[in-house]
Amino acid sequence: MGGPLIPGDGLARLLTGGDGATGNGGGQAVVVADVRWYLDGRSGQAAYQAGHVPGAVFVPVDGVLAGPAKAGSGGGPGRHPLPDPTVFAAAMAGLGIGDDTFVVAYDDAGGSVAARLWWMLRATGHRAAVLDGGIAAWPGELETGARPAAAEAVTFTARPWPRAQVVDAGGVATFGGVLLDARADERYRGEVEPIDPHAGHIPGALSAPWTEQLDPTTGRFLAPGALRARFASLGVQDGTEVVAYCGSGITACHALLALEVAGAGARARLYEGSWSDWCAQPSRPMATGASPGRR
């Protein structure tokens, strides 16, 4: 395998002694991370305690995968800005995730949340994968209760978020490549906006809902060839510069994951603040209506 996705049976083999197909030989420590999170206010931690992959740790979005918004002291852009690297590093170490740990992240939402942890780890030079199909793909029994304590102290080195992989509003305003909006198409069109103060999309962006990267029957990622064809229809070829955004920078990481699964050869970056940052300034241009090429 060796790619950014791992199937349920592959994870089971990995946890019972290693699986050469994952490229995880040599006894490298493996940590499974439950990254369930819900926009509707449900508790991801409660879902974790009700049943999780045995030995998995729970990784919250708020406070670990996202820092305080700009209104707070030292905050960043949008609703879910990247956390301070030292805060992220301390949280990872506290969960038993070190510099040499291989992390497998999962959720119950098609990888749309787990991809955020995958991207953050990969962007800072750590090895990670996403469980394809989420918790439903796990072939064994689930474990209940609180997370286990880290077995021993580990070191997770804090590294700055690489500017080569992150872009801000100013960078988006002058961007000349392919800008992908990973939100639902109706939010892109501006017909609904359940969270942010303004509806619509960034002018020039193409609608690329993250759900269309999944097989609707299995809930797993489309095959690499199908993903390549999808991105090609959006103008993404080898060497294309891509910026992905969503509502607040969480599900946009699903597009970055899908691009890697596809082997599209694009140079892809995340718009950290995403639509929640862009539309926070009413003076910025905003568009509504259908995406070019979509029916």
C-alpha positions in Angstrom: 0.0 0.0 0.0 2.3 2.8 1.2 -0.1 5.6 0.3 -2.2 8.0 2.4 -5.1 5.5 2.9 -5.2 2.3 4.8 -8.1 -0.3 4.7 -9.7 -1.7 7.8 -8.1 -5.1 7.4 -4.7 -3.5 6.7 -5.0 -1.5 10.0 -5.9 -4.7 11.9 -2.8 -6.5 10.5 -0.7 -3.4 11.4 -1.9 -3.4 15.0 -1.1 -7.1 15.4 2.5 -7.0 14.5 3.2 -4.9 11.5 2.3 -5.0 7.8 5.0 -4.7 5.2 2.4 -3.5 2.7 2.1 -0.3 4.6 5.8 0.5 4.6 5.7 0.4 8.4 8.3 -2.2 9.0 11.0 -2.0 11.6 8.7 -1.9 14.7 7.8 1.7 14.4 5.2 2.8 17.0 1.6 3.1 15.6 -1.1 5.3 17.2 -4.7 5.2 16.0 -6.4 8.6 16.3 -10.2 9.0 16.6 -11.0 12.4 15.2 -14.8 12.4 15.3 -16.3 15.9 15.4 -19.7 17.3 14.5 -20.9 20.6 13.3 -24.3 20.1 14.9 -22.9 20.2 18.4 -22.8 16.5 19.2 -19.8 15.4 21.2 -17.0 13.6 19.4 -15.6 12.5 22.7 -18.9 10.9 23.7 -19.0 9.0 20.4 -15.4 7.9 21.1 -16.3 6.7 24.6 -19.3 4.8 23.3 -17.1 2.8 20.9 -13.7 3.2 19.2 -11.0 1.2 17.6 -9.2 -0.6 20.4 -6.3 1.4 21.8 -7.2 4.6 19.8 -6.7 8.0 21.3 -9.3 10.8 20.9 -8.0 14.0 19.2 -10.4 17.0 19.5 -10.6 19.5 16.8 -11.0 22.5 19.0 -7.8 23.3 20.9 -5.7 20.6 19.2 -6.4 20.7 15.5 -7.5 24.3 15.6 -6.5 27.2 17.6 -8.4 30.3 18.7 -9.9 32.5 16.1 -8.5 36.0 15.4 -10.8 37.6 17.9 -9.0 35.9 20.7 -5.5 36.7 21.9 -2.9 35.4 19.4 -5.7 33.9 17.3 -5.6 33.1 13.6 -7.9 33.6 10.6 -11.3 32.0 10.3 -13.2 29.8 12.6 -10.6 27.0 12.8 -7.2 28.5 12.3 -4.1 26.3 12.6 -3.0 26.1 16.2 0.3 27.4 17.5 2.9 24.7 16.6 4.0 24.4 20.2 0.4 23.8 21.4 0.0 21.1 18.6 3.3 19.5 19.5 2.5 19.3 23.2 -1.0 17.8 22.5 0.5 15.2 20.2 3.2 14.2 22.7 0.5 14.0 25.4 -1.3 11.5 23.3 1.8 9.3 22.8 2.4 10.6 19.3 6.1 11.3 18.7 8.4 12.2 15.9 8.8 8.6 14.8 5.1 7.5 15.3 3.0 6.4 12.4 -0.5 7.7 12.9 -3.7 6.3 11.4 -6.6 8.8 11.8 -10.3 8.0 11.4 -13.7 9.5 11.8 -17.3 8.6 10.8 -17.6 11.3 8.1 -15.8 9.9 5.1 -12.5 11.1 6.3 -13.5 14.8 6.1 -12.3 15.4 9.7 -9.5 12.8 9.9 -7.9 14.4 6.8 -7.2 17.5 8.9 -5.0 15.6 11.3 -3.4 13.7 8.4 -2.6 17.0 6.6 -1.2 18.6 9.8 1.1 15.7 10.5 2.3 15.3 6.9 2.8 19.1 6.6 5.2 18.9 9.6 7.1 15.9 8.3 5.4 13.1 10.2 4.0 9.9 8.8 0.2 9.4 8.8 -2.6 7.8 6.9 -6.4 7.8 7.0 -8.6 4.8 7.6 -10.5 4.4 4.4 -14.2 4.1 5.2 -13.7 5.4 8.8 -14.7 3.6 11.9 -17.3 1.5 9.9 -14.3 -0.1 8.1 -12.8 -1.5 11.3 -13.3 -5.3 11.1 -13.2 -6.1 14.8 -14.9 -5.3 18.0 -14.9 -1.8 19.4 -13.6 -0.7 22.7 -15.5 1.6 25.1 -14.5 4.0 27.8 -11.9 6.7 28.2 -8.6 6.8 26.2 -5.6 4.9 27.6 -2.8 6.9 29.1 0.3 7.3 27.0 2.6 4.3 27.7 5.7 6.5 27.9 7.0 10.0 27.3 7.6 10.8 23.7 9.0 13.8 21.9 7.1 15.6 19.1 9.1 18.4 17.8 7.2 21.7 17.1 7.7 22.9 13.6 6.2 26.0 11.9 3.4 25.5 9.5 5.1 25.5 6.1 4.3 28.5 4.1 4.7 26.4 0.9 1.6 24.5 2.0 -0.5 27.3 3.5 -2.0 30.4 2.0 -3.7 33.4 3.5 -6.4 35.7 2.1 -3.9 37.9 0.4 -2.4 34.9 -1.4 -5.8 33.8 -2.5 -6.6 37.3 -3.9 -3.6 37.1 -6.2 -3.7 33.4 -6.9 -3.6 32.4 -10.5 -4.1 28.6 -10.3 -7.0 26.3 -9.6 -9.1 27.3 -6.6 -11.2 24.5 -5.3 -14.2 25.0 -2.9 -14.8 21.8 -1.0 -18.1 22.7 0.5 -21.5 21.4 -0.6 -22.6 22.8 -3.9 -25.6 24.6 -2.5 -23.3 26.6 -0.2 -21.0 27.4 -3.0 -23.9 28.7 -5.0 -24.9 30.9 -2.1 -28.4 29.3 -1.7 -27.8 28.4 1.9 -25.2 29.4 4.5 -25.8 27.8 7.9 -22.7 29.1 9.7 -20.9 32.1 8.2 -22.4 35.7 7.9 -22.3 35.8 4.1 -23.3 33.2 1.5 -21.5 32.5 -1.8 -18.0 31.7 -2.9 -14.6 33.3 -3.7 -14.8 34.6 -7.3 -13.0 32.3 -9.7 -13.3 29.2 -7.4 -14.7 26.0 -8.7 -17.2 23.9 -6.8 -15.6 20.6 -5.8 -17.6 19.1 -2.9 -15.5 16.7 -0.8 -18.4 14.2 -0.8 -17.8 13.6 -4.6 -14.4 12.1 -3.8 -16.1 9.1 -2.2 -17.9 6.1 -3.5 -21.6 6.8 -2.5 -22.2 3.1 -1.9 -19.1 2.1 0.2 -18.3 5.5 1.7 -14.6 4.9 0.7 -12.4 7.0 -1.5 -12.8 6.6 -5.3 -10.1 4.7 -7.1 -7.0 6.8 -8.0 -8.0 6.8 -11.7 -11.5 8.1 -11.0 -10.1 10.8 -8.7 -7.6 11.8 -11.4 -10.4 12.1 -13.9 -12.4 14.2 -11.5 -9.6 16.6 -10.9 -8.7 16.7 -14.6 -12.3 17.9 -15.2 -11.5 20.7 -12.8 -8.4 21.7 -14.7 -5.9 20.0 -12.4 -3.0 18.3 -14.2 0.6 17.5 -13.3 2.2 20.6 -11.9 -1.0 22.6 -11.6 -1.0 25.0 -8.6 -4.1 24.3 -6.4 -5.5 26.0 -3.4 -8.3 24.2 -1.5 -10.7 25.9 0.9 -14.0 25.1 2.6 -15.9 26.7 5.4 -13.1 26.9 8.0 -10.2 24.9 6.7 -11.2 21.4 8.0 -12.8 19.6 5.1 -10.6 21.3 2.6 -7.9 18.9 3.8 -10.1 16.1 2.3 -9.4 17.6 -1.1 -5.7 17.7 -0.4 -5.9 14.0 0.7 -7.8 13.1 -2.5 -5.3 14.9 -4.7 -2.5 12.7 -3.1 -4.6 9.5 -3.5 -5.1 10.4 -7.1 -1.4 11.0 -7.7 -2.5 14.1 -9.6 0.9 15.7 -9.4 -0.5 19.0 -8.3 1.2 21.5 -6.1 -1.6 21.9 -3.5 -2.0 24.3 -0.6 -4.6 25.0 2.1 -6.4 28.3 2.5 -6.2 28.3 6.2 -9.1 30.6 7.1 -11.2 29.5 4.1 -14.7 31.0 3.5 -15.1 32.0 7.2 -12.0 34.2 6.9 -12.7 35.5 3.3 -16.3 36.6 4.0 -15.4 38.2 7.4 -14.4 41.3 5.4 -17.4 42.5 3.4 -15.1 44.6 1.2 -13.8 41.4 -0.4 -15.5 40.3 -3.6 -18.0 37.4 -3.3 -19.9 35.5 -5.9 -23.0 33.3 -6.1 -24.4 31.0 -8.7 -23.3 27.7 -10.3 -19.7 26.7 -10.9 -18.5 26.6 -14.5 -18.9 23.1 -15.9 -21.4 21.9 -13.3 -25.0 21.3 -14.1 
